[in-house]
Amino acid sequence: MITEQDPTKLMKQQVGKAAADRIKSGMIVGLGTGSTAAYMIQFLGERLQSGQLKDIKGIPTSFQSNVLAKKYGV
């Protein structure tokens, strides 16, 4: 859910959501590093939990993205 008021954070959330929306079932996805990647991982997890996606393999590129991937079920 996009709720931030800070324009930079809002933009990063929107970009993260747009990236997550481009992912299709069965893909292998590099999860990236940083705040925008963190939003993408969150939105990707939401899509997986809702059943919109399945069989996604996430490849984390940092400790942070690995922790987030586990948290959001990627």
mmJSON file of the N, C-alpha and C atoms, coordinates in Angstrom:
{"data_MODEL":{"atom_site":{
"group_PDB":["ATOM","ATOM","ATOM","ATOM","ATOM","ATOM","ATOM","ATOM","ATOM","ATOM","ATOM","ATOM","ATOM","ATOM","ATOM","ATOM","ATOM","ATOM","ATOM","ATOM","ATOM","ATOM","ATOM","ATOM","ATOM","ATOM","ATOM","ATOM","ATOM","ATOM","ATOM","ATOM","ATOM","ATOM","ATOM","ATOM","ATOM","ATOM","ATOM","ATOM","ATOM","ATOM","ATOM","ATOM","ATOM","ATOM","ATOM","ATOM","ATOM","ATOM","ATOM","ATOM","ATOM","ATOM","ATOM","ATOM","ATOM","ATOM","ATOM","ATOM","ATOM","ATOM","ATOM","ATOM","ATOM","ATOM","ATOM","ATOM","ATOM","ATOM","ATOM","ATOM","ATOM","ATOM","ATOM","ATOM","ATOM","ATOM","ATOM","ATOM","ATOM","ATOM","ATOM","ATOM","ATOM","ATOM","ATOM","ATOM","ATOM","ATOM","ATOM","ATOM","ATOM","ATOM","ATOM","ATOM","ATOM","ATOM","ATOM","ATOM","ATOM","ATOM","ATOM","ATOM","ATOM","ATOM","ATOM","ATOM","ATOM","ATOM","ATOM","ATOM","ATOM","ATOM","ATOM","ATOM","ATOM","ATOM","ATOM","ATOM","ATOM","ATOM","ATOM","ATOM","ATOM","ATOM","ATOM","ATOM","ATOM","ATOM","ATOM","ATOM","ATOM","ATOM","ATOM","ATOM","ATOM","ATOM","ATOM","ATOM","ATOM","ATOM","ATOM","ATOM","ATOM","ATOM","ATOM","ATOM","ATOM","ATOM","ATOM","ATOM","ATOM","ATOM","ATOM","ATOM","ATOM","ATOM","ATOM","ATOM","ATOM","ATOM","ATOM","ATOM","ATOM","ATOM","ATOM","ATOM","ATOM","ATOM","ATOM","ATOM","ATOM","ATOM","ATOM","ATOM","ATOM","ATOM","ATOM","ATOM","ATOM","ATOM","ATOM","ATOM","ATOM","ATOM","ATOM","ATOM","ATOM","ATOM","ATOM","ATOM","ATOM","ATOM","ATOM","ATOM","ATOM","ATOM","ATOM","ATOM","ATOM","ATOM","ATOM","ATOM","ATOM","ATOM","ATOM","ATOM","ATOM","ATOM","ATOM","ATOM","ATOM","ATOM","ATOM","ATOM","ATOM","ATOM","ATOM","ATOM","ATOM","ATOM"],
"id":[1,2,3,4,5,6,7,8,9,10,11,12,13,14,15,16,17,18,19,20,21,22,23,24,25,26,27,28,29,30,31,32,33,34,35,36,37,38,39,40,41,42,43,44,45,46,47,48,49,50,51,52,53,54,55,56,57,58,59,60,61,62,63,64,65,66,67,68,69,70,71,72,73,74,75,76,77,78,79,80,81,82,83,84,85,86,87,88,89,90,91,92,93,94,95,96,97,98,99,100,101,102,103,104,105,106,107,108,109,110,111,112,113,114,115,116,117,118,119,120,121,122,123,124,125,126,127,128,129,130,131,132,133,134,135,136,137,138,139,140,141,142,143,144,145,146,147,148,149,150,151,152,153,154,155,156,157,158,159,160,161,162,163,164,165,166,167,168,169,170,171,172,173,174,175,176,177,178,179,180,181,182,183,184,185,186,187,188,189,190,191,192,193,194,195,196,197,198,199,200,201,202,203,204,205,206,207,208,209,210,211,212,213,214,215,216,217,218,219,220,221,222],
"type_symbol":["N","C","C","N","C","C","N","C","C","N","C","C","N","C","C","N","C","C","N","C","C","N","C","C","N","C","C","N","C","C","N","C","C","N","C","C","N","C","C","N","C","C","N","C","C","N","C","C","N","C","C","N","C","C","N","C","C","N","C","C","N","C","C","N","C","C","N","C","C","N","C","C","N","C","C","N","C","C","N","C","C","N","C","C","N","C","C","N","C","C","N","C","C","N","C","C","N","C","C","N","C","C","N","C","C","N","C","C","N","C","C","N","C","C","N","C","C","N","C","C","N","C","C","N","C","C","N","C","C","N","C","C","N","C","C","N","C","C","N","C","C","N","C","C","N","C","C","N","C","C","N","C","C","N","C","C","N","C","C","N","C","C","N","C","C","N","C","C","N","C","C","N","C","C","N","C","C","N","C","C","N","C","C","N","C","C","N","C","C","N","C","C","N","C","C","N","C","C","N","C","C","N","C","C","N","C","C","N","C","C","N","C","C","N","C","C","N","C","C","N","C","C"],
"label_atom_id":["N","CA","C","N","CA","C","N","CA","C","N","CA","C","N","CA","C","N","CA","C","N","CA","C","N","CA","C","N","CA","C","N","CA","C","N","CA","C","N","CA","C","N","CA","C","N","CA","C","N","CA","C","N","CA","C","N","CA","C","N","CA","C","N","CA","C","N","CA","C","N","CA","C","N","CA","C","N","CA","C","N","CA","C","N","CA","C","N","CA","C","N","CA","C","N","CA","C","N","CA","C","N","CA","C","N","CA","C","N","CA","C","N","CA","C","N","CA","C","N","CA","C","N","CA","C","N","CA","C","N","CA","C","N","CA","C","N","CA","C","N","CA","C","N","CA","C","N","CA","C","N","CA","C","N","CA","C","N","CA","C","N","CA","C","N","CA","C","N","CA","C","N","CA","C","N","CA","C","N","CA","C","N","CA","C","N","CA","C","N","CA","C","N","CA","C","N","CA","C","N","CA","C","N","CA","C","N","CA","C","N","CA","C","N","CA","C","N","CA","C","N","CA","C","N","CA","C","N","CA","C","N","CA","C","N","CA","C","N","CA","C","N","CA","C","N","CA","C","N","CA","C","N","CA","C","N","CA","C"],
"label_alt_id":[null,null,null,null,null,null,null,null,null,null,null,null,null,null,null,null,null,null,null,null,null,null,null,null,null,null,null,null,null,null,null,null,null,null,null,null,null,null,null,null,null,null,null,null,null,null,null,null,null,null,null,null,null,null,null,null,null,null,null,null,null,null,null,null,null,null,null,null,null,null,null,null,null,null,null,null,null,null,null,null,null,null,null,null,null,null,null,null,null,null,null,null,null,null,null,null,null,null,null,null,null,null,null,null,null,null,null,null,null,null,null,null,null,null,null,null,null,null,null,null,null,null,null,null,null,null,null,null,null,null,null,null,null,null,null,null,null,null,null,null,null,null,null,null,null,null,null,null,null,null,null,null,null,null,null,null,null,null,null,null,null,null,null,null,null,null,null,null,null,null,null,null,null,null,null,null,null,null,null,null,null,null,null,null,null,null,null,null,null,null,null,null,null,null,null,null,null,null,null,null,null,null,null,null,null,null,null,null,null,null,null,null,null,null,null,null,null,null,null,null,null,null],
"label_comp_id":["MET","MET","MET","ILE","ILE","ILE","THR","THR","THR","GLU","GLU","GLU","GLN","GLN","GLN","ASP","ASP","ASP","PRO","PRO","PRO","THR","THR","THR","LYS","LYS","LYS","LEU","LEU","LEU","MET","MET","MET","LYS","LYS","LYS","GLN","GLN","GLN","GLN","GLN","GLN","VAL","VAL","VAL","GLY","GLY","GLY","LYS","LYS","LYS","ALA","ALA","ALA","ALA","ALA","ALA","ALA","ALA","ALA","ASP","ASP","ASP","ARG","ARG","ARG","ILE","ILE","ILE","LYS","LYS","LYS","SER","SER","SER","GLY","GLY","GLY","MET","MET","MET","ILE","ILE","ILE","VAL","VAL","VAL","GLY","GLY","GLY","LEU","LEU","LEU","GLY","GLY","GLY","THR","THR","THR","GLY","GLY","GLY","SER","SER","SER","THR","THR","THR","ALA","ALA","ALA","ALA","ALA","ALA","TYR","TYR","TYR","MET","MET","MET","ILE","ILE","ILE","GLN","GLN","GLN","PHE","PHE","PHE","LEU","LEU","LEU","GLY","GLY","GLY","GLU","GLU","GLU","ARG","ARG","ARG","LEU","LEU","LEU","GLN","GLN","GLN","SER","SER","SER","GLY","GLY","GLY","GLN","GLN","GLN","LEU","LEU","LEU","LYS","LYS","LYS","ASP","ASP","ASP","ILE","ILE","ILE","LYS","LYS","LYS","GLY","GLY","GLY","ILE","ILE","ILE","PRO","PRO","PRO","THR","THR","THR","SER","SER","SER","PHE","PHE","PHE","GLN","GLN","GLN","SER","SER","SER","ASN","ASN","ASN","VAL","VAL","VAL","LEU","LEU","LEU","ALA","ALA","ALA","LYS","LYS","LYS","LYS","LYS","LYS","TYR","TYR","TYR","GLY","GLY","GLY","VAL","VAL","VAL"],
"label_asym_id":["A","A","A","A","A","A","A","A","A","A","A","A","A","A","A","A","A","A","A","A","A","A","A","A","A","A","A","A","A","A","A","A","A","A","A","A","A","A","A","A","A","A","A","A","A","A","A","A","A","A","A","A","A","A","A","A","A","A","A","A","A","A","A","A","A","A","A","A","A","A","A","A","A","A","A","A","A","A","A","A","A","A","A","A","A","A","A","A","A","A","A","A","A","A","A","A","A","A","A","A","A","A","A","A","A","A","A","A","A","A","A","A","A","A","A","A","A","A","A","A","A","A","A","A","A","A","A","A","A","A","A","A","A","A","A","A","A","A","A","A","A","A","A","A","A","A","A","A","A","A","A","A","A","A","A","A","A","A","A","A","A","A","A","A","A","A","A","A","A","A","A","A","A","A","A","A","A","A","A","A","A","A","A","A","A","A","A","A","A","A","A","A","A","A","A","A","A","A","A","A","A","A","A","A","A","A","A","A","A","A","A","A","A","A","A","A","A","A","A","A","A","A"],
"label_entity_id":["1","1","1","1","1","1","1","1","1","1","1","1","1","1","1","1","1","1","1","1","1","1","1","1","1","1","1","1","1","1","1","1","1","1","1","1","1","1","1","1","1","1","1","1","1","1","1","1","1","1","1","1","1","1","1","1","1","1","1","1","1","1","1","1","1","1","1","1","1","1","1","1","1","1","1","1","1","1","1","1","1","1","1","1","1","1","1","1","1","1","1","1","1","1","1","1","1","1","1","1","1","1","1","1","1","1","1","1","1","1","1","1","1","1","1","1","1","1","1","1","1","1","1","1","1","1","1","1","1","1","1","1","1","1","1","1","1","1","1","1","1","1","1","1","1","1","1","1","1","1","1","1","1","1","1","1","1","1","1","1","1","1","1","1","1","1","1","1","1","1","1","1","1","1","1","1","1","1","1","1","1","1","1","1","1","1","1","1","1","1","1","1","1","1","1","1","1","1","1","1","1","1","1","1","1","1","1","1","1","1","1","1","1","1","1","1","1","1","1","1","1","1"],
"label_seq_id":[1,1,1,2,2,2,3,3,3,4,4,4,5,5,5,6,6,6,7,7,7,8,8,8,9,9,9,10,10,10,11,11,11,12,12,12,13,13,13,14,14,14,15,15,15,16,16,16,17,17,17,18,18,18,19,19,19,20,20,20,21,21,21,22,22,22,23,23,23,24,24,24,25,25,25,26,26,26,27,27,27,28,28,28,29,29,29,30,30,30,31,31,31,32,32,32,33,33,33,34,34,34,35,35,35,36,36,36,37,37,37,38,38,38,39,39,39,40,40,40,41,41,41,42,42,42,43,43,43,44,44,44,45,45,45,46,46,46,47,47,47,48,48,48,49,49,49,50,50,50,51,51,51,52,52,52,53,53,53,54,54,54,55,55,55,56,56,56,57,57,57,58,58,58,59,59,59,60,60,60,61,61,61,62,62,62,63,63,63,64,64,64,65,65,65,66,66,66,67,67,67,68,68,68,69,69,69,70,70,70,71,71,71,72,72,72,73,73,73,74,74,74],
"pdbx_PDB_ins_code":[null,null,null,null,null,null,null,null,null,null,null,null,null,null,null,null,null,null,null,null,null,null,null,null,null,null,null,null,null,null,null,null,null,null,null,null,null,null,null,null,null,null,null,null,null,null,null,null,null,null,null,null,null,null,null,null,null,null,null,null,null,null,null,null,null,null,null,null,null,null,null,null,null,null,null,null,null,null,null,null,null,null,null,null,null,null,null,null,null,null,null,null,null,null,null,null,null,null,null,null,null,null,null,null,null,null,null,null,null,null,null,null,null,null,null,null,null,null,null,null,null,null,null,null,null,null,null,null,null,null,null,null,null,null,null,null,null,null,null,null,null,null,null,null,null,null,null,null,null,null,null,null,null,null,null,null,null,null,null,null,null,null,null,null,null,null,null,null,null,null,null,null,null,null,null,null,null,null,null,null,null,null,null,null,null,null,null,null,null,null,null,null,null,null,null,null,null,null,null,null,null,null,null,null,null,null,null,null,null,null,null,null,null,null,null,null,null,null,null,null,null,null],
"Cartn_x":[0.842,0.0,0.89,0.597,1.385,0.743,1.482,0.922,1.874,3.1,4.096,3.719,4.048,3.787,5.022,6.212,7.447,7.515,7.699,7.675,8.711,9.891,10.922,10.524,10.036,9.599,8.406,7.489,6.331,6.772,7.717,8.222,8.876,9.668,10.319,9.291,8.241,7.173,6.502,6.212,5.548,6.421,7.716,8.638,8.743,8.816,8.856,7.616,6.454,5.201,5.175,5.61,5.635,6.546,7.681,8.595,7.949,7.312,6.655,5.516,4.837,3.72,4.182,5.45,5.974,6.367,6.432,6.87,5.72,6.059,5.069,5.396,4.38,4.566,5.655,6.451,7.499,8.827,8.897,10.141,11.156,12.422,13.513,13.823,13.804,13.873,15.061,15.925,16.961,16.31,16.516,15.77,16.416,17.653,18.266,18.549,19.012,19.43,18.982,18.589,18.231,16.754,16.37,15.001,13.967,14.272,13.317,13.145,14.238,14.159,13.358,13.499,12.741,11.24,10.824,9.403,8.964,9.81,9.474,9.284,10.173,10.064,8.758,8.406,7.151,5.955,5.89,4.765,4.755,5.931,6.015,5.454,5.811,5.267,3.755,3.212,1.757,1.095,1.709,1.153,1.207,2.277,2.382,1.334,1.185,0.226,-1.209,-1.498,-2.862,-3.177,-2.149,-2.356,-2.241,-1.925,-1.745,-0.534,0.456,1.687,1.952,2.698,3.164,4.488,5.194,6.454,7.481,7.645,8.663,9.898,11.05,12.308,13.033,13.188,13.879,15.338,16.22,17.656,18.079,18.266,18.651,20.096,20.354,21.702,22.356,21.664,22.23,21.568,22.165,21.575,20.182,20.052,18.765,17.697,18.003,16.987,16.668,17.625,17.363,16.385,16.614,15.727,14.314,14.214,12.899,12.202,12.952,12.366,11.754,12.454,11.913,10.68,10.755,9.635,8.368,8.51,7.348,7.053,7.79,7.487,7.916,8.955,9.448,10.501],
"Cartn_y":[-1.176,0.0,1.243,2.172,3.402,4.463,4.873,5.837,6.975,6.923,7.93,9.313,10.346,11.716,12.372,11.937,12.484,12.157,13.154,12.911,11.892,11.904,10.947,9.53,9.355,8.025,7.556,8.457,8.108,7.641,8.347,7.959,6.577,6.328,5.027,3.918,4.17,3.179,2.898,3.943,3.773,2.988,3.276,2.548,1.092,0.859,-0.51,-1.291,-0.655,-1.315,-1.591,-0.631,-0.826,-1.99,-2.092,-3.211,-4.536,-4.583,-5.817,-6.202,-5.215,-5.484,-6.089,-5.933,-6.474,-7.947,-8.45,-9.829,-10.785,-11.879,-12.894,-14.204,-15.04,-16.34,-17.134,-17.839,-18.687,-17.996,-16.694,-15.958,-16.154,-16.023,-15.889,-14.398,-13.829,-12.379,-11.985,-11.125,-10.503,-9.448,-9.536,-8.681,-7.331,-7.151,-5.836,-5.433,-4.204,-3.662,-2.21,-1.788,-0.395,-0.211,1.043,1.327,1.042,1.33,1.053,-0.45,-1.191,-2.654,-3.203,-2.598,-3.046,-2.91,-1.801,-1.644,-2.684,-2.958,-3.958,-5.327,-5.684,-6.973,-7.044,-5.962,-5.92,-6.128,-5.387,-5.516,-6.887,-7.433,-8.771,-9.795,-9.656,-10.54,-10.453,-9.247,-9.072,-9.781,-9.696,-10.372,-11.886,-12.39,-13.829,-14.283,-13.533,-13.895,-13.839,-12.938,-12.815,-13.87,-14.59,-15.61,-15.097,-13.81,-13.26,-13.867,-14.292,-14.885,-16.207,-17.077,-18.309,-18.7,-19.582,-20.131,-19.055,-18.098,-17.059,-17.473,-17.33,-17.567,-16.236,-15.741,-14.481,-14.716,-13.958,-14.033,-12.727,-12.757,-11.528,-11.15,-9.851,-9.358,-8.745,-8.814,-8.278,-8.97,-8.777,-9.311,-8.723,-7.409,-6.736,-7.317,-7.505,-8.034,-9.487,-10.232,-11.605,-11.623,-10.748,-10.66,-10.27,-9.274,-8.833,-9.915,-10.623,-11.699,-12.762,-13.12,-14.103,-13.545,-12.28,-11.647,-11.64,-11.353,-11.223,-12.479,-13.56,-14.833,-14.946,-14.21,-14.263,-15.355],
"Cartn_z":[0.0,0.0,0.0,-0.836,-0.94,-0.056,1.009,1.949,2.293,1.846,2.213,1.665,2.435,2.008,1.389,1.784,1.239,-0.255,-1.126,-2.574,-3.051,-2.448,-2.862,-2.478,-1.256,-0.821,-1.645,-1.935,-2.748,-4.132,-4.727,-6.042,-5.979,-4.95,-4.809,-4.633,-3.872,-3.716,-5.057,-5.801,-7.091,-8.066,-8.075,-8.952,-8.506,-7.198,-6.687,-7.06,-6.958,-7.341,-8.835,-9.638,-11.095,-11.467,-10.793,-11.065,-10.68,-9.516,-9.069,-10.012,-10.564,-11.483,-12.804,-13.152,-14.415,-14.306,-13.094,-12.872,-13.158,-13.829,-14.196,-13.489,-13.302,-12.663,-13.372,-12.572,-13.109,-13.33,-13.107,-13.352,-12.225,-12.587,-11.626,-11.567,-10.36,-10.203,-9.331,-9.847,-9.035,-8.165,-6.855,-5.934,-5.666,-6.029,-5.901,-4.47,-4.328,-3.04,-2.953,-1.773,-1.555,-1.279,-1.056,-0.628,-1.709,-2.955,-4.031,-4.206,-4.131,-4.209,-3.035,-1.873,-0.701,-0.943,-1.539,-1.865,-2.891,-3.883,-4.892,-4.242,-3.323,-2.641,-1.854,-1.187,-0.429,-1.354,-2.457,-3.384,-4.057,-4.348,-4.928,-3.946,-2.682,-1.652,-1.556,-1.662,-1.628,-2.803,-3.98,-5.159,-4.995,-4.403,-4.16,-3.145,-2.062,-1.021,-1.516,-2.436,-2.958,-4.012,-4.469,-5.492,-6.912,-7.098,-8.446,-9.136,-8.338,-8.866,-8.167,-8.856,-8.227,-8.874,-8.191,-8.703,-9.04,-8.147,-8.308,-7.518,-8.125,-7.414,-7.316,-6.094,-5.87,-5.537,-6.159,-5.905,-5.226,-3.897,-3.199,-3.489,-3.546,-3.818,-2.583,-1.458,-0.219,0.963,2.126,3.35,3.557,3.332,3.528,2.609,1.344,0.431,0.767,1.301,1.726,2.902,3.883,5.047,4.608,3.737,3.267,2.451,1.622,0.82,1.722,2.772,3.719,4.43,4.829,5.533,4.683,3.389,2.51,1.695,1.947,1.302,-0.147,-0.513,-1.893,-1.98],
"occupancy":[1.0,1.0,1.0,1.0,1.0,1.0,1.0,1.0,1.0,1.0,1.0,1.0,1.0,1.0,1.0,1.0,1.0,1.0,1.0,1.0,1.0,1.0,1.0,1.0,1.0,1.0,1.0,1.0,1.0,1.0,1.0,1.0,1.0,1.0,1.0,1.0,1.0,1.0,1.0,1.0,1.0,1.0,1.0,1.0,1.0,1.0,1.0,1.0,1.0,1.0,1.0,1.0,1.0,1.0,1.0,1.0,1.0,1.0,1.0,1.0,1.0,1.0,1.0,1.0,1.0,1.0,1.0,1.0,1.0,1.0,1.0,1.0,1.0,1.0,1.0,1.0,1.0,1.0,1.0,1.0,1.0,1.0,1.0,1.0,1.0,1.0,1.0,1.0,1.0,1.0,1.0,1.0,1.0,1.0,1.0,1.0,1.0,1.0,1.0,1.0,1.0,1.0,1.0,1.0,1.0,1.0,1.0,1.0,1.0,1.0,1.0,1.0,1.0,1.0,1.0,1.0,1.0,1.0,1.0,1.0,1.0,1.0,1.0,1.0,1.0,1.0,1.0,1.0,1.0,1.0,1.0,1.0,1.0,1.0,1.0,1.0,1.0,1.0,1.0,1.0,1.0,1.0,1.0,1.0,1.0,1.0,1.0,1.0,1.0,1.0,1.0,1.0,1.0,1.0,1.0,1.0,1.0,1.0,1.0,1.0,1.0,1.0,1.0,1.0,1.0,1.0,1.0,1.0,1.0,1.0,1.0,1.0,1.0,1.0,1.0,1.0,1.0,1.0,1.0,1.0,1.0,1.0,1.0,1.0,1.0,1.0,1.0,1.0,1.0,1.0,1.0,1.0,1.0,1.0,1.0,1.0,1.0,1.0,1.0,1.0,1.0,1.0,1.0,1.0,1.0,1.0,1.0,1.0,1.0,1.0,1.0,1.0,1.0,1.0,1.0,1.0,1.0,1.0,1.0,1.0,1.0,1.0],
"B_iso_or_equiv":[0.0,0.0,0.0,0.0,0.0,0.0,0.0,0.0,0.0,0.0,0.0,0.0,0.0,0.0,0.0,0.0,0.0,0.0,0.0,0.0,0.0,0.0,0.0,0.0,0.0,0.0,0.0,0.0,0.0,0.0,0.0,0.0,0.0,0.0,0.0,0.0,0.0,0.0,0.0,0.0,0.0,0.0,0.0,0.0,0.0,0.0,0.0,0.0,0.0,0.0,0.0,0.0,0.0,0.0,0.0,0.0,0.0,0.0,0.0,0.0,0.0,0.0,0.0,0.0,0.0,0.0,0.0,0.0,0.0,0.0,0.0,0.0,0.0,0.0,0.0,0.0,0.0,0.0,0.0,0.0,0.0,0.0,0.0,0.0,0.0,0.0,0.0,0.0,0.0,0.0,0.0,0.0,0.0,0.0,0.0,0.0,0.0,0.0,0.0,0.0,0.0,0.0,0.0,0.0,0.0,0.0,0.0,0.0,0.0,0.0,0.0,0.0,0.0,0.0,0.0,0.0,0.0,0.0,0.0,0.0,0.0,0.0,0.0,0.0,0.0,0.0,0.0,0.0,0.0,0.0,0.0,0.0,0.0,0.0,0.0,0.0,0.0,0.0,0.0,0.0,0.0,0.0,0.0,0.0,0.0,0.0,0.0,0.0,0.0,0.0,0.0,0.0,0.0,0.0,0.0,0.0,0.0,0.0,0.0,0.0,0.0,0.0,0.0,0.0,0.0,0.0,0.0,0.0,0.0,0.0,0.0,0.0,0.0,0.0,0.0,0.0,0.0,0.0,0.0,0.0,0.0,0.0,0.0,0.0,0.0,0.0,0.0,0.0,0.0,0.0,0.0,0.0,0.0,0.0,0.0,0.0,0.0,0.0,0.0,0.0,0.0,0.0,0.0,0.0,0.0,0.0,0.0,0.0,0.0,0.0,0.0,0.0,0.0,0.0,0.0,0.0,0.0,0.0,0.0,0.0,0.0,0.0],
"pdbx_formal_charge":[null,null,null,null,null,null,null,null,null,null,null,null,null,null,null,null,null,null,null,null,null,null,null,null,null,null,null,null,null,null,null,null,null,null,null,null,null,null,null,null,null,null,null,null,null,null,null,null,null,null,null,null,null,null,null,null,null,null,null,null,null,null,null,null,null,null,null,null,null,null,null,null,null,null,null,null,null,null,null,null,null,null,null,null,null,null,null,null,null,null,null,null,null,null,null,null,null,null,null,null,null,null,null,null,null,null,null,null,null,null,null,null,null,null,null,null,null,null,null,null,null,null,null,null,null,null,null,null,null,null,null,null,null,null,null,null,null,null,null,null,null,null,null,null,null,null,null,null,null,null,null,null,null,null,null,null,null,null,null,null,null,null,null,null,null,null,null,null,null,null,null,null,null,null,null,null,null,null,null,null,null,null,null,null,null,null,null,null,null,null,null,null,null,null,null,null,null,null,null,null,null,null,null,null,null,null,null,null,null,null,null,null,null,null,null,null,null,null,null,null,null,null],
"auth_seq_id":[1,1,1,2,2,2,3,3,3,4,4,4,5,5,5,6,6,6,7,7,7,8,8,8,9,9,9,10,10,10,11,11,11,12,12,12,13,13,13,14,14,14,15,15,15,16,16,16,17,17,17,18,18,18,19,19,19,20,20,20,21,21,21,22,22,22,23,23,23,24,24,24,25,25,25,26,26,26,27,27,27,28,28,28,29,29,29,30,30,30,31,31,31,32,32,32,33,33,33,34,34,34,35,35,35,36,36,36,37,37,37,38,38,38,39,39,39,40,40,40,41,41,41,42,42,42,43,43,43,44,44,44,45,45,45,46,46,46,47,47,47,48,48,48,49,49,49,50,50,50,51,51,51,52,52,52,53,53,53,54,54,54,55,55,55,56,56,56,57,57,57,58,58,58,59,59,59,60,60,60,61,61,61,62,62,62,63,63,63,64,64,64,65,65,65,66,66,66,67,67,67,68,68,68,69,69,69,70,70,70,71,71,71,72,72,72,73,73,73,74,74,74],
"auth_comp_id":["MET","MET","MET","ILE","ILE","ILE","THR","THR","THR","GLU","GLU","GLU","GLN","GLN","GLN","ASP","ASP","ASP","PRO","PRO","PRO","THR","THR","THR","LYS","LYS","LYS","LEU","LEU","LEU","MET","MET","MET","LYS","LYS","LYS","GLN","GLN","GLN","GLN","GLN","GLN","VAL","VAL","VAL","GLY","GLY","GLY","LYS","LYS","LYS","ALA","ALA","ALA","ALA","ALA","ALA","ALA","ALA","ALA","ASP","ASP","ASP","ARG","ARG","ARG","ILE","ILE","ILE","LYS","LYS","LYS","SER","SER","SER","GLY","GLY","GLY","MET","MET","MET","ILE","ILE","ILE","VAL","VAL","VAL","GLY","GLY","GLY","LEU","LEU","LEU","GLY","GLY","GLY","THR","THR","THR","GLY","GLY","GLY","SER","SER","SER","THR","THR","THR","ALA","ALA","ALA","ALA","ALA","ALA","TYR","TYR","TYR","MET","MET","MET","ILE","ILE","ILE","GLN","GLN","GLN","PHE","PHE","PHE","LEU","LEU","LEU","GLY","GLY","GLY","GLU","GLU","GLU","ARG","ARG","ARG","LEU","LEU","LEU","GLN","GLN","GLN","SER","SER","SER","GLY","GLY","GLY","GLN","GLN","GLN","LEU","LEU","LEU","LYS","LYS","LYS","ASP","ASP","ASP","ILE","ILE","ILE","LYS","LYS","LYS","GLY","GLY","GLY","ILE","ILE","ILE","PRO","PRO","PRO","THR","THR","THR","SER","SER","SER","PHE","PHE","PHE","GLN","GLN","GLN","SER","SER","SER","ASN","ASN","ASN","VAL","VAL","VAL","LEU","LEU","LEU","ALA","ALA","ALA","LYS","LYS","LYS","LYS","LYS","LYS","TYR","TYR","TYR","GLY","GLY","GLY","VAL","VAL","VAL"],
"auth_asym_id":["A","A","A","A","A","A","A","A","A","A","A","A","A","A","A","A","A","A","A","A","A","A","A","A","A","A","A","A","A","A","A","A","A","A","A","A","A","A","A","A","A","A","A","A","A","A","A","A","A","A","A","A","A","A","A","A","A","A","A","A","A","A","A","A","A","A","A","A","A","A","A","A","A","A","A","A","A","A","A","A","A","A","A","A","A","A","A","A","A","A","A","A","A","A","A","A","A","A","A","A","A","A","A","A","A","A","A","A","A","A","A","A","A","A","A","A","A","A","A","A","A","A","A","A","A","A","A","A","A","A","A","A","A","A","A","A","A","A","A","A","A","A","A","A","A","A","A","A","A","A","A","A","A","A","A","A","A","A","A","A","A","A","A","A","A","A","A","A","A","A","A","A","A","A","A","A","A","A","A","A","A","A","A","A","A","A","A","A","A","A","A","A","A","A","A","A","A","A","A","A","A","A","A","A","A","A","A","A","A","A","A","A","A","A","A","A","A","A","A","A","A","A"],
"auth_atom_id":["N","CA","C","N","CA","C","N","CA","C","N","CA","C","N","CA","C","N","CA","C","N","CA","C","N","CA","C","N","CA","C","N","CA","C","N","CA","C","N","CA","C","N","CA","C","N","CA","C","N","CA","C","N","CA","C","N","CA","C","N","CA","C","N","CA","C","N","CA","C","N","CA","C","N","CA","C","N","CA","C","N","CA","C","N","CA","C","N","CA","C","N","CA","C","N","CA","C","N","CA","C","N","CA","C","N","CA","C","N","CA","C","N","CA","C","N","CA","C","N","CA","C","N","CA","C","N","CA","C","N","CA","C","N","CA","C","N","CA","C","N","CA","C","N","CA","C","N","CA","C","N","CA","C","N","CA","C","N","CA","C","N","CA","C","N","CA","C","N","CA","C","N","CA","C","N","CA","C","N","CA","C","N","CA","C","N","CA","C","N","CA","C","N","CA","C","N","CA","C","N","CA","C","N","CA","C","N","CA","C","N","CA","C","N","CA","C","N","CA","C","N","CA","C","N","CA","C","N","CA","C","N","CA","C","N","CA","C","N","CA","C","N","CA","C","N","CA","C","N","CA","C","N","CA","C","N","CA","C"],
"pdbx_PDB_model_num":[1,1,1,1,1,1,1,1,1,1,1,1,1,1,1,1,1,1,1,1,1,1,1,1,1,1,1,1,1,1,1,1,1,1,1,1,1,1,1,1,1,1,1,1,1,1,1,1,1,1,1,1,1,1,1,1,1,1,1,1,1,1,1,1,1,1,1,1,1,1,1,1,1,1,1,1,1,1,1,1,1,1,1,1,1,1,1,1,1,1,1,1,1,1,1,1,1,1,1,1,1,1,1,1,1,1,1,1,1,1,1,1,1,1,1,1,1,1,1,1,1,1,1,1,1,1,1,1,1,1,1,1,1,1,1,1,1,1,1,1,1,1,1,1,1,1,1,1,1,1,1,1,1,1,1,1,1,1,1,1,1,1,1,1,1,1,1,1,1,1,1,1,1,1,1,1,1,1,1,1,1,1,1,1,1,1,1,1,1,1,1,1,1,1,1,1,1,1,1,1,1,1,1,1,1,1,1,1,1,1,1,1,1,1,1,1,1,1,1,1,1,1]
}}}
